[in-house]
Amino acid sequence: MLRNAFLTAVILVPTAGYAAEVDCGASANQMDANVCTAQEFDRADAELNRRYATLRSKLDENGRRNLVAAERAWIAFRDSECNLRTGFNTLTPDDNGSIAPMLLGACKITLTRQRIQDLAAQIKCPGGDLSCSP
C-alpha cells in the first residue's frame, strides 16, 4: 500500500501545478488525461470516505473494528486487482509507460464506485441486521 502511494506521489507530483490548467473536457495529451483521471479518482475517493464515515458512525465498537479491517483489505485488493487488470509492472514501474497512471486510475475509479455502492447498502443494513434488505 505504501509502495503504491509512493508511486502515485512520484507520478502526480510533477503535474500538481499543471492540474489547474487542464481542461478535462478537451484533454489533448497523455499528461492531461492522467491529471483528469487523478482528479476524478480524488472525487470518487472523497465520496467513498463520506460513505465510510457515515457507516462508521452507525456501528458499535465491534462493527467499527470489522469495518476498519474490511476497508484495509479492500484497499489492498483494489490496488492488486488494478495492477492485475492493467498489467502494471510493480517490480520496474518505470517500464509501465506514460499511460499507466490513467489506466490504474480508471480501474481504481471503477472499483471505488462499486465500493461506494457496497457501503451504501451497509448504511441501510448494518452488519447483523438480517431483517433488512438492501
One Martini backbone bead per residue (centre of mass of N, CA, C, O) as a GRO file, in nm:
protein
  134
    1MET     BB    1   0.060   0.062  -0.022
    2LEU     BB    2   0.301   0.250   0.006
    3ARG     BB    3   0.411   0.206  -0.276
    4ASN     BB    4   0.162   0.317  -0.429
    5ALA     BB    5   0.171   0.596  -0.302
    6PHE     BB    6   0.450   0.666  -0.406
    7LEU     BB    7   0.392   0.633  -0.708
    8THR     BB    8   0.171   0.844  -0.720
    9ALA     BB    9   0.344   1.080  -0.623
   10VAL     BB   10   0.560   1.066  -0.846
   11ILE     BB   11   0.356   1.104  -1.082
   12LEU     BB   12   0.191   1.374  -0.965
   13VAL     BB   13   0.382   1.601  -0.872
   14PRO     BB   14   0.462   1.730  -1.153
   15THR     BB   15   0.129   1.798  -1.200
   16ALA     BB   16   0.008   1.985  -0.983
   17GLY     BB   17   0.030   2.270  -1.124
   18TYR     BB   18  -0.099   2.173  -1.397
   19ALA     BB   19  -0.398   2.099  -1.314
   20ALA     BB   20  -0.527   2.393  -1.332
   21GLU     BB   21  -0.495   2.392  -1.668
   22VAL     BB   22  -0.697   2.167  -1.716
   23ASP     BB   23  -0.921   2.046  -1.973
   24CYS     BB   24  -1.118   1.767  -1.940
   25GLY     BB   25  -1.298   1.808  -2.206
   26ALA     BB   26  -0.993   1.866  -2.378
   27SER     BB   27  -0.783   1.656  -2.366
   28ALA     BB   28  -0.465   1.632  -2.559
   29ASN     BB   29  -0.298   1.452  -2.354
   30GLN     BB   30  -0.158   1.238  -2.134
   31MET     BB   31  -0.124   1.432  -1.898
   32ASP     BB   32  -0.415   1.527  -1.893
   33ALA     BB   33  -0.545   1.249  -1.852
   34ASN     BB   34  -0.404   1.189  -1.584
   35VAL     BB   35  -0.514   1.432  -1.427
   36CYS     BB   36  -0.818   1.374  -1.468
   37THR     BB   37  -0.816   1.098  -1.336
   38ALA     BB   38  -0.715   1.192  -1.059
   39GLN     BB   39  -0.956   1.381  -1.005
   40GLU     BB   40  -1.176   1.162  -1.022
   41PHE     BB   41  -1.065   0.988  -0.795
   42ASP     BB   42  -1.083   1.201  -0.571
   43ARG     BB   43  -1.393   1.214  -0.579
   44ALA     BB   44  -1.449   0.917  -0.518
   45ASP     BB   45  -1.287   0.905  -0.252
   46ALA     BB   46  -1.455   1.117  -0.102
   47GLU     BB   47  -1.718   0.955  -0.112
   48LEU     BB   48  -1.614   0.708   0.033
   49ASN     BB   49  -1.544   0.859   0.298
   50ARG     BB   50  -1.834   0.943   0.360
   51ARG     BB   51  -1.957   0.659   0.377
   52TYR     BB   52  -1.771   0.550   0.592
   53ALA     BB   53  -1.847   0.756   0.814
   54THR     BB   54  -2.145   0.686   0.825
   55LEU     BB   55  -2.115   0.389   0.898
   56ARG     BB   56  -1.936   0.420   1.148
   57SER     BB   57  -2.157   0.583   1.315
   58LYS     BB   58  -2.355   0.309   1.325
   59LEU     BB   59  -2.143   0.155   1.488
   60ASP     BB   60  -1.998  -0.042   1.686
   61GLU     BB   61  -1.702  -0.140   1.795
   62ASN     BB   62  -1.696  -0.403   1.633
   63GLY     BB   63  -1.785  -0.283   1.362
   64ARG     BB   64  -1.547  -0.085   1.333
   65ARG     BB   65  -1.328  -0.299   1.331
   66ASN     BB   66  -1.435  -0.447   1.080
   67LEU     BB   67  -1.427  -0.208   0.888
   68VAL     BB   68  -1.127  -0.152   0.894
   69ALA     BB   69  -1.039  -0.431   0.794
   70ALA     BB   70  -1.201  -0.426   0.529
   71GLU     BB   71  -1.076  -0.169   0.408
   72ARG     BB   72  -0.785  -0.262   0.400
   73ALA     BB   73  -0.841  -0.508   0.221
   74TRP     BB   74  -0.970  -0.354  -0.014
   75ILE     BB   75  -0.730  -0.178  -0.093
   76ALA     BB   76  -0.544  -0.413  -0.159
   77PHE     BB   77  -0.726  -0.530  -0.372
   78ARG     BB   78  -0.754  -0.290  -0.562
   79ASP     BB   79  -0.453  -0.261  -0.628
   80SER     BB   80  -0.405  -0.551  -0.731
   81GLU     BB   81  -0.630  -0.562  -0.942
   82CYS     BB   82  -0.523  -0.322  -1.112
   83ASN     BB   83  -0.254  -0.447  -1.178
   84LEU     BB   84  -0.375  -0.687  -1.326
   85ARG     BB   85  -0.562  -0.540  -1.538
   86THR     BB   86  -0.306  -0.350  -1.649
   87GLY     BB   87  -0.006  -0.474  -1.612
   88PHE     BB   88   0.145  -0.368  -1.382
   89ASN     BB   89   0.483  -0.300  -1.298
   90THR     BB   90   0.617  -0.330  -0.975
   91LEU     BB   91   0.929  -0.380  -1.023
   92THR     BB   92   0.926  -0.173  -1.296
   93PRO     BB   93   0.764   0.119  -1.322
   94ASP     BB   94   0.920   0.258  -1.566
   95ASP     BB   95   0.789   0.038  -1.782
   96ASN     BB   96   0.475   0.146  -1.813
   97GLY     BB   97   0.432   0.428  -1.893
   98SER     BB   98   0.224   0.711  -1.947
   99ILE     BB   99  -0.060   0.545  -1.917
  100ALA     BB  100  -0.069   0.412  -1.634
  101PRO     BB  101  -0.220   0.623  -1.454
  102MET     BB  102  -0.487   0.604  -1.613
  103LEU     BB  103  -0.544   0.301  -1.587
  104LEU     BB  104  -0.534   0.282  -1.281
  105GLY     BB  105  -0.742   0.504  -1.224
  106ALA     BB  106  -0.983   0.378  -1.372
  107CYS     BB  107  -0.993   0.126  -1.199
  108LYS     BB  108  -1.024   0.266  -0.922
  109ILE     BB  109  -1.288   0.401  -0.989
  110THR     BB  110  -1.460   0.152  -1.037
  111LEU     BB  111  -1.409   0.016  -0.756
  112THR     BB  112  -1.500   0.258  -0.583
  113ARG     BB  113  -1.792   0.270  -0.682
  114GLN     BB  114  -1.862  -0.012  -0.580
  115ARG     BB  115  -1.796   0.046  -0.281
  116ILE     BB  116  -2.004   0.264  -0.239
  117GLN     BB  117  -2.245   0.072  -0.277
  118ASP     BB  118  -2.173  -0.117  -0.046
  119LEU     BB  119  -2.187   0.097   0.181
  120ALA     BB  120  -2.477   0.187   0.129
  121ALA     BB  121  -2.598  -0.087   0.205
  122GLN     BB  122  -2.482  -0.086   0.497
  123ILE     BB  123  -2.629   0.164   0.594
  124LYS     BB  124  -2.912   0.030   0.565
  125CYS     BB  125  -2.756  -0.265   0.656
  126PRO     BB  126  -2.619  -0.344   0.912
  127GLY     BB  127  -2.454  -0.555   1.070
  128GLY     BB  128  -2.691  -0.815   1.169
  129ASP     BB  129  -2.937  -0.719   0.982
  130LEU     BB  130  -3.160  -0.960   0.856
  131SER     BB  131  -3.429  -0.777   0.796
  132CYS     BB  132  -3.267  -0.641   0.584
  133SER     BB  133  -3.290  -0.491   0.249
  134PRO     BB  134  -3.096  -0.338   0.000
   0.00000   0.00000   0.00000
